[in-house]
Amino acid sequence: AGSFQEAGVIQQAYNLNFPLHVVPASCAQCPAWSAFSVSSPAIVLETVKQAGAGAEDRPEGVVVRLYEAHGSTVTAWLQTSLPIKEAMLCDLLERPATQGHLPLEPQGLRL
């Protein structure tokens, strides 16, 4: 019912095309853990990967690719449980963007 945004079509499409796979764990008491979360359903966290060859000065770097899926403009917060030293915008070749560094705030990174 309603628009595709209200109906959650993007999330349902991901659930259909990339279903969760159950893997037996050795520890029944393992706590739930999430490396990243995004505050808006319009933002899709597409990829998390180690920084590529263009980031020799940051071998411990992680690239997080996100996109806005509702065809709008939205402000969102990216939160992580990983220890962050710095955050910066980059292009698809992982070169730093002209906007530079993103400020680290208590609620995460404002996008």
C-alpha positions as CSV (number, residue, x, y, z in Angstrom):
1,A,0.0,0.0,0.0
2,G,1.2,3.5,-0.7
3,S,4.4,4.5,-2.4
4,F,7.3,2.1,-3.0
5,Q,9.1,4.0,-0.2
6,E,6.3,3.4,2.3
7,A,5.9,-0.2,1.2
8,G,9.6,-1.0,1.9
9,V,10.2,-2.3,-1.7
10,I,14.0,-1.7,-1.6
11,Q,14.4,-3.8,1.6
12,Q,12.1,-6.5,0.3
13,A,14.1,-6.7,-3.0
14,Y,17.3,-7.1,-1.0
15,N,15.7,-9.8,1.1
16,L,14.6,-11.7,-2.0
17,N,17.9,-11.3,-4.0
18,F,20.3,-11.7,-1.1
19,P,18.6,-14.0,1.5
20,L,20.2,-14.7,4.8
21,H,22.1,-18.0,5.2
22,V,21.9,-19.8,8.5
23,V,25.3,-21.0,9.7
24,P,25.5,-23.1,12.9
25,A,27.5,-21.4,15.6
26,S,29.6,-23.0,18.3
27,C,28.3,-20.5,20.9
28,A,24.6,-20.4,21.7
29,Q,25.2,-17.3,23.9
30,C,26.9,-15.2,21.2
31,P,25.7,-11.6,21.6
32,A,24.1,-9.8,18.6
33,W,26.6,-7.4,16.9
34,S,26.4,-5.0,14.0
35,A,29.3,-3.1,12.5
36,F,27.2,-0.4,10.9
37,S,23.7,1.1,11.0
38,V,22.1,3.9,9.1
39,S,19.3,6.1,10.5
40,S,17.2,6.4,7.4
41,P,15.4,3.7,5.4
42,A,16.2,5.7,2.2
43,I,19.9,5.0,2.6
44,V,21.2,1.6,1.5
45,L,24.6,0.5,2.9
46,E,25.7,-1.4,-0.2
47,T,29.3,-2.4,0.4
48,V,31.8,-2.6,3.3
49,K,35.3,-3.5,2.2
50,Q,39.0,-3.0,2.9
51,A,40.4,0.1,1.3
52,G,41.9,-0.7,-2.2
53,A,45.2,-0.1,-3.8
54,G,44.7,3.6,-4.0
55,A,44.9,3.9,-0.2
56,E,48.5,2.9,0.5
57,D,48.8,5.5,3.2
58,R,45.7,4.0,5.0
59,P,46.2,0.2,4.9
60,E,43.8,-0.3,7.8
61,G,41.1,1.8,6.0
62,V,37.6,0.6,5.3
63,V,35.4,1.8,2.5
64,V,31.7,2.0,3.1
65,R,29.5,2.6,0.0
66,L,26.0,4.0,0.5
67,Y,23.4,5.3,-1.8
68,E,20.1,7.1,-1.5
69,A,17.4,4.8,-2.9
70,H,14.2,6.8,-2.8
71,G,15.1,9.4,-5.4
72,S,15.2,12.2,-2.8
73,T,17.5,14.2,-0.6
74,V,17.9,13.0,3.0
75,T,20.1,13.6,6.0
76,A,21.1,10.4,7.7
77,W,23.5,9.2,10.4
78,L,26.0,6.4,9.8
79,Q,26.9,4.7,13.1
80,T,29.5,2.1,13.7
81,S,30.9,0.0,16.5
82,L,34.3,0.0,14.9
83,P,37.0,2.4,16.3
84,I,37.2,5.3,13.9
85,K,40.3,7.6,13.6
86,E,39.0,9.7,10.7
87,A,36.3,9.6,8.0
88,M,36.4,11.2,4.6
89,L,34.3,11.2,1.5
90,C,35.8,9.7,-1.6
91,D,34.9,9.0,-5.3
92,L,34.3,5.6,-6.8
93,L,38.1,5.2,-7.3
94,E,38.6,5.8,-3.6
95,R,40.3,9.1,-4.1
96,P,39.5,11.7,-1.4
97,A,36.7,14.0,-2.5
98,T,37.1,17.8,-2.4
99,Q,34.7,18.0,0.5
100,G,37.4,16.5,2.7
101,H,37.0,14.9,6.1
102,L,33.7,14.3,7.8
103,P,33.5,15.3,11.5
104,L,33.2,12.5,14.0
105,E,30.2,13.2,16.2
106,P,28.8,11.3,19.2
107,Q,25.8,10.1,17.1
108,G,28.1,9.0,14.2
109,L,28.8,10.5,10.8
110,R,26.2,13.0,9.4
111,L,25.6,12.3,5.7
